[in-house]
Amino acid sequence: VAEGDPVGVVTARGPHPGYPVKSVGREAFDRALAEAGAAGADEPLLLANGGLVAETARFALAWVDGDRLCLPDLALGILPSIGRARLAELATRAGLAVQVSSSPRAALDGRPVVLVNAVRGPLAVRQLDGVDLPEADVLARLGTAFWPPT
């Protein structure tokens, strides 16, 4: 995926392995990435136990629901990433409420979704499980503000 290009995401079959810190034990993530690639997608959506939205193999994930930026709960065993924290900070500055929750996969349906990490910044998700997702102007604005001017 080129910088700034929208990405395609598919829900992975395997469960999210859960981990509190960055890990070199990436076998489950590598399998999920291979599965996504075979399905023609860029990233796998990893679900925690109970089918709850967690993250992808290389990115934190957020979505817009009305005037809220929604983030998966860190208690699900996802990485408390710098990119996620920066996105939440920018959302608050932009007047969005930031909601952290344990949400089912269906919470993403028909909503703008963004992936983010500190290296790549935010990337819009164009498709989830083969279904086009809407864009959100607020996510574009957050993406522009992600990197401070030098």
Secondary structure, DSSP 4 states (H G I P E B T S, - for coil): --TT--EEEEEEEEEP---SS--S--HHHHHHHHHHHHTT-SEEEEEETTTEEEEESS-EEEEEETTEEEEE-GGGT----HHHHHHHHHHHHTT-EEEEE--BGGGGTTS-EEEEETTTEEEEEEEETTEE----HHHHHHHHHHSPP-
